[in-house]
């Protein structure tokens, strides 16, 4: 009980000391008679903000005067009076020198000058001045230039990766297209060979040459098929399948060896027309027909390679490239905003932290744009591609998320609202 009485006396003593002392007067004092640490911390923060505001207003006055803005004499006087009455810690130089009237005029003048020089800011003016002064002195201002160099480097890296991936996409697509065309050429040439054999009733030399030419086309289509699939395997980093396809070309089956002149120990090259004539003369038409029937272009290895290549191509087309173009769009927006902010003197070191979130958002938008808008709707309505839309939404992610918010809002409006009975209608069973 004695402890509580003693504590109460201490609190009453502090209350007597703080009686009659306002918040404004506490801010102006060097040592406020306040025991609460939280209140003291707030007062210190307000003092520091006052000093920053005074220095900021002086910077803006200098910039406005140098740029030819029309300044109000009352605003300039209010700022200079406050600068004369505040020490470097943000407190009054002498007691009662800073009055509420002077404080109110200062903040009003600061607001007027801030609106006068917009969009320029005091922070941007100071950092630009530091950068120019350091540059003229032969030194590099890392604070100002690091953000510019960071985004420039990021843009070049992203652009290089995008070009490499786009080149890979076109190369893989071309190889897959070449492989599919080889199948068509193989089927057409084999059908033409069967037709020529069926028409060879007189067994004329001219007809033997036609058979040989068609067989040559069959062999050329087969070699093209295998080389395309070998290139697809190498592009997909499946070198084991590439080695199997190469081994199959070097050691063909009996039917291929007989028709294409690839005997044991041969170098695997397609024989010339004269050799094919000899092949057609050496083998009777029944034997040639039998070999053609056994001749197949699609084997399990090359079929697996072609199927895997198609899946890789779809992955690059629907995910990797849209993601990269969304990232490029975000970087393009950041670089453009950075250029405009420097020109309008509103750039500050906080730019990197504020705009840095645009990059992952742009990548996310690019990777998911195909889930929101179908390619068919783009081609018919706007004539755009998914990559073009990914770049556009990456440049302006706000438009994409506004579209998502609109879709969610429409879905939410269509959901039926559950109705709950009033609480008074509830009954209890006994």
C-alpha beads as a LAMMPS data file, in Angstrom:
LAMMPS data file: protein, C-alpha beads

430 atoms
429 bonds

1 atom types
1 bond types

-500.0 500.0 xlo xhi
-500.0 500.0 ylo yhi
-500.0 500.0 zlo zhi

Masses

1 110.0

Atoms # bond

1 1 1 0.000 0.000 0.000
2 1 1 2.887 2.331 0.706
3 1 1 4.335 1.576 -2.747
4 1 1 1.131 2.678 -4.497
5 1 1 1.063 5.869 -2.513
6 1 1 4.628 6.686 -3.450
7 1 1 3.965 5.985 -7.133
8 1 1 0.888 8.210 -7.051
9 1 1 2.932 11.046 -5.599
10 1 1 5.489 10.757 -8.401
11 1 1 2.759 10.900 -11.053
12 1 1 1.187 13.905 -9.410
13 1 1 4.559 15.631 -9.426
14 1 1 4.936 15.044 -13.181
15 1 1 1.398 16.264 -13.774
16 1 1 2.235 19.479 -11.948
17 1 1 5.331 19.962 -14.089
18 1 1 3.446 19.380 -17.349
19 1 1 0.498 21.519 -16.332
20 1 1 0.088 24.490 -18.658
21 1 1 2.687 23.239 -21.221
22 1 1 1.265 22.811 -24.725
23 1 1 2.461 20.478 -27.470
24 1 1 3.676 23.445 -29.518
25 1 1 5.789 24.782 -26.667
26 1 1 7.187 21.294 -25.999
27 1 1 8.381 21.028 -29.602
28 1 1 10.195 24.361 -29.315
29 1 1 11.980 23.471 -26.079
30 1 1 15.409 21.923 -25.961
31 1 1 14.548 19.647 -23.045
32 1 1 10.766 19.102 -22.755
33 1 1 9.649 18.234 -19.212
34 1 1 7.957 15.001 -20.342
35 1 1 8.796 11.588 -18.909
36 1 1 6.983 9.409 -21.481
37 1 1 9.493 7.969 -23.962
38 1 1 6.904 7.580 -26.714
39 1 1 5.907 11.234 -26.496
40 1 1 9.553 12.335 -26.470
41 1 1 10.227 10.251 -29.575
42 1 1 7.291 11.867 -31.377
43 1 1 8.476 15.352 -30.408
44 1 1 11.966 14.589 -31.692
45 1 1 10.506 13.368 -34.975
46 1 1 8.452 16.544 -35.376
47 1 1 11.531 18.663 -34.723
48 1 1 13.510 16.776 -37.375
49 1 1 10.668 17.072 -39.888
50 1 1 10.502 20.814 -39.251
51 1 1 14.201 21.203 -40.015
52 1 1 13.869 19.086 -43.184
53 1 1 10.877 21.162 -44.269
54 1 1 12.823 24.400 -43.795
55 1 1 15.808 23.195 -45.853
56 1 1 13.474 21.739 -48.487
57 1 1 11.609 25.031 -48.831
58 1 1 14.898 26.913 -49.298
59 1 1 15.919 24.503 -52.073
60 1 1 12.574 24.996 -53.832
61 1 1 12.825 28.783 -53.531
62 1 1 16.244 28.702 -55.187
63 1 1 15.013 26.440 -58.009
64 1 1 11.874 28.546 -58.571
65 1 1 13.903 31.749 -58.723
66 1 1 16.457 30.246 -61.144
67 1 1 13.692 28.865 -63.356
68 1 1 11.866 32.191 -63.567
69 1 1 8.768 31.279 -61.549
70 1 1 6.793 34.131 -60.066
71 1 1 7.286 33.933 -56.299
72 1 1 5.133 35.607 -53.690
73 1 1 7.084 37.927 -51.427
74 1 1 4.975 36.919 -48.431
75 1 1 5.743 33.229 -49.033
76 1 1 9.465 33.892 -49.331
77 1 1 9.430 36.043 -46.190
78 1 1 7.545 33.380 -44.201
79 1 1 10.074 30.717 -45.168
80 1 1 13.069 32.953 -44.415
81 1 1 11.592 33.960 -41.044
82 1 1 11.188 30.293 -40.117
83 1 1 14.731 29.499 -41.304
84 1 1 16.005 32.334 -39.065
85 1 1 14.080 31.034 -36.040
86 1 1 14.979 27.289 -36.258
87 1 1 18.251 25.676 -35.223
88 1 1 19.750 22.595 -36.970
89 1 1 17.853 20.339 -34.560
90 1 1 14.460 21.773 -35.529
91 1 1 13.882 23.641 -32.261
92 1 1 13.438 27.350 -31.730
93 1 1 16.673 29.355 -31.510
94 1 1 15.259 31.275 -28.560
95 1 1 12.185 30.651 -26.475
96 1 1 8.911 32.043 -27.850
97 1 1 10.603 33.021 -31.125
98 1 1 8.480 30.562 -33.130
99 1 1 4.860 31.511 -32.727
100 1 1 1.823 29.627 -34.029
101 1 1 1.265 32.440 -36.517
102 1 1 4.797 32.084 -37.917
103 1 1 4.428 28.289 -38.085
104 1 1 1.127 28.483 -39.955
105 1 1 2.468 31.014 -42.456
106 1 1 5.536 28.841 -43.070
107 1 1 3.577 25.675 -43.889
108 1 1 1.173 27.607 -46.084
109 1 1 4.088 29.151 -47.976
110 1 1 5.696 25.720 -48.373
111 1 1 2.476 24.378 -49.864
112 1 1 2.280 27.271 -52.348
113 1 1 5.851 26.828 -53.573
114 1 1 5.493 23.032 -53.817
115 1 1 2.480 23.465 -56.088
116 1 1 4.311 26.170 -58.045
117 1 1 7.260 23.995 -59.116
118 1 1 5.354 20.735 -59.734
119 1 1 6.112 18.118 -60.969
120 1 1 9.648 18.889 -59.729
121 1 1 10.376 18.047 -56.111
122 1 1 12.984 19.244 -53.656
123 1 1 14.493 15.757 -53.325
124 1 1 14.900 15.471 -57.092
125 1 1 16.381 18.982 -57.303
126 1 1 18.942 18.180 -54.619
127 1 1 19.938 14.800 -56.085
128 1 1 20.167 16.246 -59.587
129 1 1 22.379 19.060 -58.297
130 1 1 24.614 16.565 -56.471
131 1 1 24.892 14.414 -59.599
132 1 1 25.787 17.332 -61.863
133 1 1 28.319 18.734 -59.414
134 1 1 29.963 15.322 -58.973
135 1 1 30.015 14.771 -62.737
136 1 1 31.645 18.118 -63.383
137 1 1 34.239 17.312 -60.756
138 1 1 35.160 14.045 -62.434
139 1 1 33.518 11.856 -59.809
140 1 1 30.676 9.412 -60.184
141 1 1 27.604 9.817 -58.020
142 1 1 26.637 6.227 -57.291
143 1 1 23.377 7.158 -55.564
144 1 1 21.904 8.881 -58.604
145 1 1 23.381 6.805 -61.425
146 1 1 23.061 3.345 -59.869
147 1 1 19.342 3.152 -60.626
148 1 1 19.864 4.233 -64.229
149 1 1 22.668 1.729 -64.762
150 1 1 20.689 -1.021 -63.043
151 1 1 17.666 -0.733 -65.323
152 1 1 19.802 -0.269 -68.446
153 1 1 21.712 -3.438 -67.647
154 1 1 18.499 -5.286 -66.809
155 1 1 16.919 -4.192 -70.107
156 1 1 19.858 -5.370 -72.229
157 1 1 19.983 -8.723 -70.435
158 1 1 16.238 -9.270 -70.815
159 1 1 16.379 -8.234 -74.479
160 1 1 19.270 -10.627 -75.175
161 1 1 17.468 -13.523 -73.470
162 1 1 14.283 -12.735 -75.390
163 1 1 16.103 -12.684 -78.734
164 1 1 17.858 -15.963 -77.940
165 1 1 14.598 -17.608 -76.902
166 1 1 12.806 -16.239 -79.961
167 1 1 15.591 -17.535 -82.198
168 1 1 15.322 -20.933 -80.513
169 1 1 11.563 -20.868 -81.058
170 1 1 11.900 -20.146 -84.786
171 1 1 14.688 -22.712 -85.227
172 1 1 12.778 -25.466 -83.427
173 1 1 9.607 -24.607 -85.344
174 1 1 11.484 -24.696 -88.639
175 1 1 12.982 -28.121 -87.837
176 1 1 9.583 -29.521 -86.845
177 1 1 8.063 -28.099 -90.017
178 1 1 10.874 -29.599 -92.105
179 1 1 10.348 -32.993 -90.459
180 1 1 6.619 -32.932 -91.204
181 1 1 7.266 -31.887 -94.790
182 1 1 9.733 -34.785 -95.112
183 1 1 6.940 -37.193 -94.180
184 1 1 4.724 -35.739 -96.891
185 1 1 7.517 -35.900 -99.472
186 1 1 8.273 -39.482 -98.452
187 1 1 4.641 -40.561 -98.833
188 1 1 4.303 -38.739 -102.157
189 1 1 7.511 -40.220 -103.564
190 1 1 6.648 -43.759 -102.406
191 1 1 3.158 -43.461 -103.914
192 1 1 4.690 -42.243 -107.184
193 1 1 7.124 -45.182 -107.148
194 1 1 4.260 -47.661 -106.710
195 1 1 2.405 -45.962 -109.566
196 1 1 5.459 -46.167 -111.810
197 1 1 5.955 -49.843 -111.011
198 1 1 2.298 -50.609 -111.697
199 1 1 2.532 -48.820 -115.058
200 1 1 5.696 -50.665 -116.101
201 1 1 3.962 -53.161 -118.389
202 1 1 6.408 -52.873 -121.340
203 1 1 9.494 -52.769 -119.093
204 1 1 10.907 -49.856 -121.076
205 1 1 14.173 -48.143 -120.054
206 1 1 12.328 -44.867 -119.619
207 1 1 10.046 -46.411 -117.049
208 1 1 13.018 -47.863 -115.153
209 1 1 14.462 -44.366 -114.909
210 1 1 11.155 -43.042 -113.527
211 1 1 11.142 -45.738 -110.874
212 1 1 14.737 -44.914 -109.958
213 1 1 13.974 -41.177 -109.655
214 1 1 11.025 -41.827 -107.365
215 1 1 13.096 -44.154 -105.209
216 1 1 15.766 -41.439 -105.046
217 1 1 13.113 -39.013 -103.775
218 1 1 12.050 -41.560 -101.161
219 1 1 15.637 -41.901 -99.922
220 1 1 16.169 -38.117 -99.900
221 1 1 12.962 -37.573 -97.889
222 1 1 14.054 -40.209 -95.393
223 1 1 17.468 -38.586 -94.913
224 1 1 15.829 -35.173 -94.518
225 1 1 13.446 -36.634 -91.924
226 1 1 16.248 -38.098 -89.873
227 1 1 18.484 -35.038 -90.065
228 1 1 15.570 -32.809 -88.960
229 1 1 14.793 -35.059 -86.020
230 1 1 18.467 -35.234 -85.086
231 1 1 18.551 -31.419 -85.038
232 1 1 15.373 -31.357 -82.918
233 1 1 16.935 -33.742 -80.384
234 1 1 20.096 -31.642 -80.187
235 1 1 18.052 -28.439 -79.761
236 1 1 16.120 -30.042 -76.898
237 1 1 19.397 -31.247 -75.333
238 1 1 18.455 -34.914 -75.793
239 1 1 21.766 -35.990 -77.263
240 1 1 21.059 -39.683 -76.639
241 1 1 18.191 -39.695 -79.136
242 1 1 20.319 -37.680 -81.562
243 1 1 22.993 -40.397 -81.386
244 1 1 20.399 -43.130 -81.982
245 1 1 19.060 -41.347 -85.085
246 1 1 22.585 -40.888 -86.434
247 1 1 23.333 -44.568 -85.862
248 1 1 20.132 -45.532 -87.698
249 1 1 21.209 -43.434 -90.691
250 1 1 24.662 -45.031 -90.746
251 1 1 23.348 -48.616 -90.440
252 1 1 20.016 -48.747 -92.255
253 1 1 17.632 -51.660 -92.378
254 1 1 17.807 -54.222 -95.217
255 1 1 15.022 -52.636 -97.274
256 1 1 16.595 -49.186 -97.121
257 1 1 20.039 -50.583 -97.921
258 1 1 18.683 -52.420 -100.921
259 1 1 16.681 -49.526 -102.341
260 1 1 19.033 -46.626 -101.555
261 1 1 22.301 -48.449 -102.292
262 1 1 23.459 -48.217 -98.637
263 1 1 25.288 -51.490 -98.335
264 1 1 27.477 -52.521 -95.435
265 1 1 30.524 -50.324 -95.336
266 1 1 28.874 -47.552 -97.359
267 1 1 29.222 -43.975 -96.218
268 1 1 25.458 -43.541 -95.889
269 1 1 25.116 -40.972 -98.680
270 1 1 22.282 -41.029 -101.204
271 1 1 23.407 -42.764 -104.393
272 1 1 23.506 -40.949 -107.673
273 1 1 20.947 -41.432 -110.436
274 1 1 23.171 -43.906 -112.329
275 1 1 23.517 -46.020 -109.192
276 1 1 19.769 -45.999 -108.730
277 1 1 19.337 -47.183 -112.283
278 1 1 21.625 -50.091 -111.464
279 1 1 19.621 -50.813 -108.314
280 1 1 16.386 -50.827 -110.310
281 1 1 17.943 -53.076 -112.981
282 1 1 19.559 -55.430 -110.454
283 1 1 16.343 -56.039 -108.529
284 1 1 13.186 -57.159 -110.212
285 1 1 10.075 -55.104 -109.759
286 1 1 8.598 -57.577 -107.303
287 1 1 11.621 -57.226 -105.033
288 1 1 11.482 -53.422 -105.296
289 1 1 7.773 -53.470 -104.463
290 1 1 8.423 -55.682 -101.451
291 1 1 11.147 -53.362 -100.160
292 1 1 8.940 -50.324 -100.659
293 1 1 6.177 -51.986 -98.647
294 1 1 8.644 -52.623 -95.816
295 1 1 9.987 -49.075 -96.036
296 1 1 8.702 -46.827 -93.197
297 1 1 9.794 -43.298 -92.399
298 1 1 8.307 -43.066 -88.888
299 1 1 10.081 -45.170 -86.274
300 1 1 9.602 -45.055 -82.463
301 1 1 12.704 -42.936 -81.855
302 1 1 11.980 -40.204 -84.403
303 1 1 8.299 -40.238 -83.490
304 1 1 9.205 -39.651 -79.837
305 1 1 11.593 -36.859 -80.815
306 1 1 8.976 -35.106 -82.935
307 1 1 6.348 -35.360 -80.193
308 1 1 8.749 -33.989 -77.581
309 1 1 9.787 -31.157 -79.892
310 1 1 6.149 -30.168 -80.301
311 1 1 5.702 -30.009 -76.528
312 1 1 8.838 -27.881 -76.146
313 1 1 7.640 -25.554 -78.882
314 1 1 4.250 -25.184 -77.181
315 1 1 5.938 -24.448 -73.835
316 1 1 8.086 -21.698 -75.344
317 1 1 5.173 -20.264 -77.320
318 1 1 2.598 -20.191 -74.521
319 1 1 4.737 -19.508 -71.452
320 1 1 8.406 -18.556 -71.915
321 1 1 8.019 -15.952 -74.670
322 1 1 4.923 -14.226 -73.165
323 1 1 6.759 -14.051 -69.822
324 1 1 9.813 -12.480 -71.447
325 1 1 7.759 -10.002 -73.473
326 1 1 5.796 -9.040 -70.353
327 1 1 9.115 -8.377 -68.624
328 1 1 10.308 -6.320 -71.593
329 1 1 7.100 -4.287 -71.492
330 1 1 7.583 -3.572 -67.791
331 1 1 11.206 -2.552 -68.368
332 1 1 10.189 -0.314 -71.266
333 1 1 7.696 1.422 -68.994
334 1 1 10.301 1.850 -66.251
335 1 1 12.935 3.241 -68.638
336 1 1 10.413 5.668 -70.119
337 1 1 9.204 6.754 -66.668
338 1 1 12.797 7.157 -65.561
339 1 1 13.571 9.341 -68.572
340 1 1 10.500 11.517 -68.010
341 1 1 11.142 11.857 -64.270
342 1 1 14.727 12.985 -64.904
343 1 1 13.578 15.497 -67.498
344 1 1 10.855 16.854 -65.213
345 1 1 13.227 16.873 -62.187
346 1 1 11.154 14.568 -60.023
347 1 1 13.544 11.628 -59.924
348 1 1 14.758 10.445 -56.523
349 1 1 16.619 7.427 -55.194
350 1 1 13.290 5.903 -54.132
351 1 1 12.489 5.367 -57.823
352 1 1 14.272 1.998 -57.871
353 1 1 12.234 0.645 -54.980
354 1 1 8.922 2.018 -56.247
355 1 1 9.278 0.887 -59.862
356 1 1 11.150 -2.349 -59.129
357 1 1 7.871 -4.136 -58.402
358 1 1 6.796 -3.460 -61.991
359 1 1 9.207 -6.121 -63.295
360 1 1 7.817 -9.200 -61.489
361 1 1 4.283 -7.971 -62.101
362 1 1 5.020 -7.593 -65.820
363 1 1 6.476 -11.111 -65.938
364 1 1 3.430 -12.474 -64.114
365 1 1 1.031 -10.699 -66.454
366 1 1 2.897 -11.935 -69.535
367 1 1 2.899 -15.533 -68.304
368 1 1 -0.832 -15.524 -67.503
369 1 1 -2.259 -13.319 -70.252
370 1 1 -3.217 -16.394 -72.282
371 1 1 -5.471 -17.521 -69.422
372 1 1 -7.513 -14.311 -69.596
373 1 1 -7.669 -13.569 -73.341
374 1 1 -7.732 -16.313 -75.969
375 1 1 -5.519 -15.956 -79.088
376 1 1 -8.544 -16.502 -81.350
377 1 1 -10.349 -13.525 -79.826
378 1 1 -7.261 -11.357 -80.323
379 1 1 -6.794 -12.262 -83.970
380 1 1 -10.438 -11.703 -84.856
381 1 1 -11.156 -8.603 -82.765
382 1 1 -7.920 -6.618 -82.544
383 1 1 -5.459 -8.291 -84.911
384 1 1 -2.990 -8.695 -82.035
385 1 1 -0.894 -11.656 -80.987
386 1 1 -0.427 -13.043 -77.513
387 1 1 3.143 -11.739 -77.459
388 1 1 2.017 -8.252 -78.443
389 1 1 -0.649 -8.293 -75.742
390 1 1 1.875 -9.583 -73.181
391 1 1 4.186 -6.683 -74.014
392 1 1 1.315 -4.187 -73.796
393 1 1 0.007 -5.486 -70.475
394 1 1 3.574 -5.648 -69.123
395 1 1 3.946 -1.976 -70.080
396 1 1 0.742 -1.136 -68.224
397 1 1 0.017 -3.759 -65.576
398 1 1 -2.705 -1.541 -64.118
399 1 1 -4.858 -2.122 -67.211
400 1 1 -4.501 -5.890 -66.843
401 1 1 -5.427 -5.924 -63.173
402 1 1 -8.312 -3.541 -63.844
403 1 1 -9.555 -6.115 -66.371
404 1 1 -9.218 -8.867 -63.754
405 1 1 -11.054 -6.758 -61.165
406 1 1 -13.844 -6.150 -63.657
407 1 1 -14.206 -9.864 -64.398
408 1 1 -14.269 -10.734 -60.698
409 1 1 -16.820 -7.981 -60.061
410 1 1 -19.151 -9.305 -62.768
411 1 1 -18.810 -12.857 -61.449
412 1 1 -19.543 -11.704 -57.913
413 1 1 -22.682 -9.884 -59.050
414 1 1 -24.054 -13.067 -60.635
415 1 1 -23.608 -15.102 -57.460
416 1 1 -26.915 -15.575 -55.550
417 1 1 -27.029 -13.895 -52.177
418 1 1 -27.823 -16.099 -49.226
419 1 1 -30.721 -14.927 -47.152
420 1 1 -30.567 -15.479 -43.414
421 1 1 -33.756 -15.517 -41.326
422 1 1 -34.081 -12.919 -38.596
423 1 1 -32.749 -14.013 -35.269
424 1 1 -36.150 -13.527 -33.678
425 1 1 -37.647 -16.261 -35.907
426 1 1 -35.293 -18.904 -34.629
427 1 1 -37.029 -21.614 -32.621
428 1 1 -35.646 -24.167 -30.267
429 1 1 -36.732 -27.721 -30.128
430 1 1 -37.465 -29.273 -26.799

Bonds

1 1 1 2
2 1 2 3
3 1 3 4
4 1 4 5
5 1 5 6
6 1 6 7
7 1 7 8
8 1 8 9
9 1 9 10
10 1 10 11
11 1 11 12
12 1 12 13
13 1 13 14
14 1 14 15
15 1 15 16
16 1 16 17
17 1 17 18
18 1 18 19
19 1 19 20
20 1 20 21
21 1 21 22
22 1 22 23
23 1 23 24
24 1 24 25
25 1 25 26
26 1 26 27
27 1 27 28
28 1 28 29
29 1 29 30
30 1 30 31
31 1 31 32
32 1 32 33
33 1 33 34
34 1 34 35
35 1 35 36
36 1 36 37
37 1 37 38
38 1 38 39
39 1 39 40
40 1 40 41
41 1 41 42
42 1 42 43
43 1 43 44
44 1 44 45
45 1 45 46
46 1 46 47
47 1 47 48
48 1 48 49
49 1 49 50
50 1 50 51
51 1 51 52
52 1 52 53
53 1 53 54
54 1 54 55
55 1 55 56
56 1 56 57
57 1 57 58
58 1 58 59
59 1 59 60
60 1 60 61
61 1 61 62
62 1 62 63
63 1 63 64
64 1 64 65
65 1 65 66
66 1 66 67
67 1 67 68
68 1 68 69
69 1 69 70
70 1 70 71
71 1 71 72
72 1 72 73
73 1 73 74
74 1 74 75
75 1 75 76
76 1 76 77
77 1 77 78
78 1 78 79
79 1 79 80
80 1 80 81
81 1 81 82
82 1 82 83
83 1 83 84
84 1 84 85
85 1 85 86
86 1 86 87
87 1 87 88
88 1 88 89
89 1 89 90
90 1 90 91
91 1 91 92
92 1 92 93
93 1 93 94
94 1 94 95
95 1 95 96
96 1 96 97
97 1 97 98
98 1 98 99
99 1 99 100
100 1 100 101
101 1 101 102
102 1 102 103
103 1 103 104
104 1 104 105
105 1 105 106
106 1 106 107
107 1 107 108
108 1 108 109
109 1 109 110
110 1 110 111
111 1 111 112
112 1 112 113
113 1 113 114
114 1 114 115
115 1 115 116
116 1 116 117
117 1 117 118
118 1 118 119
119 1 119 120
120 1 120 121
121 1 121 122
122 1 122 123
123 1 123 124
124 1 124 125
125 1 125 126
126 1 126 127
127 1 127 128
128 1 128 129
129 1 129 130
130 1 130 131
131 1 131 132
132 1 132 133
133 1 133 134
134 1 134 135
135 1 135 136
136 1 136 137
137 1 137 138
138 1 138 139
139 1 139 140
140 1 140 141
141 1 141 142
142 1 142 143
143 1 143 144
144 1 144 145
145 1 145 146
146 1 146 147
147 1 147 148
148 1 148 149
149 1 149 150
150 1 150 151
151 1 151 152
152 1 152 153
153 1 153 154
154 1 154 155
155 1 155 156
156 1 156 157
157 1 157 158
158 1 158 159
159 1 159 160
160 1 160 161
161 1 161 162
162 1 162 163
163 1 163 164
164 1 164 165
165 1 165 166
166 1 166 167
167 1 167 168
168 1 168 169
169 1 169 170
170 1 170 171
171 1 171 172
172 1 172 173
173 1 173 174
174 1 174 175
175 1 175 176
176 1 176 177
177 1 177 178
178 1 178 179
179 1 179 180
180 1 180 181
181 1 181 182
182 1 182 183
183 1 183 184
184 1 184 185
185 1 185 186
186 1 186 187
187 1 187 188
188 1 188 189
189 1 189 190
190 1 190 191
191 1 191 192
192 1 192 193
193 1 193 194
194 1 194 195
195 1 195 196
196 1 196 197
197 1 197 198
198 1 198 199
199 1 199 200
200 1 200 201
201 1 201 202
202 1 202 203
203 1 203 204
204 1 204 205
205 1 205 206
206 1 206 207
207 1 207 208
208 1 208 209
209 1 209 210
210 1 210 211
211 1 211 212
212 1 212 213
213 1 213 214
214 1 214 215
215 1 215 216
216 1 216 217
217 1 217 218
218 1 218 219
219 1 219 220
220 1 220 221
221 1 221 222
222 1 222 223
223 1 223 224
224 1 224 225
225 1 225 226
226 1 226 227
227 1 227 228
228 1 228 229
229 1 229 230
230 1 230 231
231 1 231 232
232 1 232 233
233 1 233 234
234 1 234 235
235 1 235 236
236 1 236 237
237 1 237 238
238 1 238 239
239 1 239 240
240 1 240 241
241 1 241 242
242 1 242 243
243 1 243 244
244 1 244 245
245 1 245 246
246 1 246 247
247 1 247 248
248 1 248 249
249 1 249 250
250 1 250 251
251 1 251 252
252 1 252 253
253 1 253 254
254 1 254 255
255 1 255 256
256 1 256 257
257 1 257 258
258 1 258 259
259 1 259 260
260 1 260 261
261 1 261 262
262 1 262 263
263 1 263 264
264 1 264 265
265 1 265 266
266 1 266 267
267 1 267 268
268 1 268 269
269 1 269 270
270 1 270 271
271 1 271 272
272 1 272 273
273 1 273 274
274 1 274 275
275 1 275 276
276 1 276 277
277 1 277 278
278 1 278 279
279 1 279 280
280 1 280 281
281 1 281 282
282 1 282 283
283 1 283 284
284 1 284 285
285 1 285 286
286 1 286 287
287 1 287 288
288 1 288 289
289 1 289 290
290 1 290 291
291 1 291 292
292 1 292 293
293 1 293 294
294 1 294 295
295 1 295 296
296 1 296 297
297 1 297 298
298 1 298 299
299 1 299 300
300 1 300 301
301 1 301 302
302 1 302 303
303 1 303 304
304 1 304 305
305 1 305 306
306 1 306 307
307 1 307 308
308 1 308 309
309 1 309 310
310 1 310 311
311 1 311 312
312 1 312 313
313 1 313 314
314 1 314 315
315 1 315 316
316 1 316 317
317 1 317 318
318 1 318 319
319 1 319 320
320 1 320 321
321 1 321 322
322 1 322 323
323 1 323 324
324 1 324 325
325 1 325 326
326 1 326 327
327 1 327 328
328 1 328 329
329 1 329 330
330 1 330 331
331 1 331 332
332 1 332 333
333 1 333 334
334 1 334 335
335 1 335 336
336 1 336 337
337 1 337 338
338 1 338 339
339 1 339 340
340 1 340 341
341 1 341 342
342 1 342 343
343 1 343 344
344 1 344 345
345 1 345 346
346 1 346 347
347 1 347 348
348 1 348 349
349 1 349 350
350 1 350 351
351 1 351 352
352 1 352 353
353 1 353 354
354 1 354 355
355 1 355 356
356 1 356 357
357 1 357 358
358 1 358 359
359 1 359 360
360 1 360 361
361 1 361 362
362 1 362 363
363 1 363 364
364 1 364 365
365 1 365 366
366 1 366 367
367 1 367 368
368 1 368 369
369 1 369 370
370 1 370 371
371 1 371 372
372 1 372 373
373 1 373 374
374 1 374 375
375 1 375 376
376 1 376 377
377 1 377 378
378 1 378 379
379 1 379 380
380 1 380 381
381 1 381 382
382 1 382 383
383 1 383 384
384 1 384 385
385 1 385 386
386 1 386 387
387 1 387 388
388 1 388 389
389 1 389 390
390 1 390 391
391 1 391 392
392 1 392 393
393 1 393 394
394 1 394 395
395 1 395 396
396 1 396 397
397 1 397 398
398 1 398 399
399 1 399 400
400 1 400 401
401 1 401 402
402 1 402 403
403 1 403 404
404 1 404 405
405 1 405 406
406 1 406 407
407 1 407 408
408 1 408 409
409 1 409 410
410 1 410 411
411 1 411 412
412 1 412 413
413 1 413 414
414 1 414 415
415 1 415 416
416 1 416 417
417 1 417 418
418 1 418 419
419 1 419 420
420 1 420 421
421 1 421 422
422 1 422 423
423 1 423 424
424 1 424 425
425 1 425 426
426 1 426 427
427 1 427 428
428 1 428 429
429 1 429 430
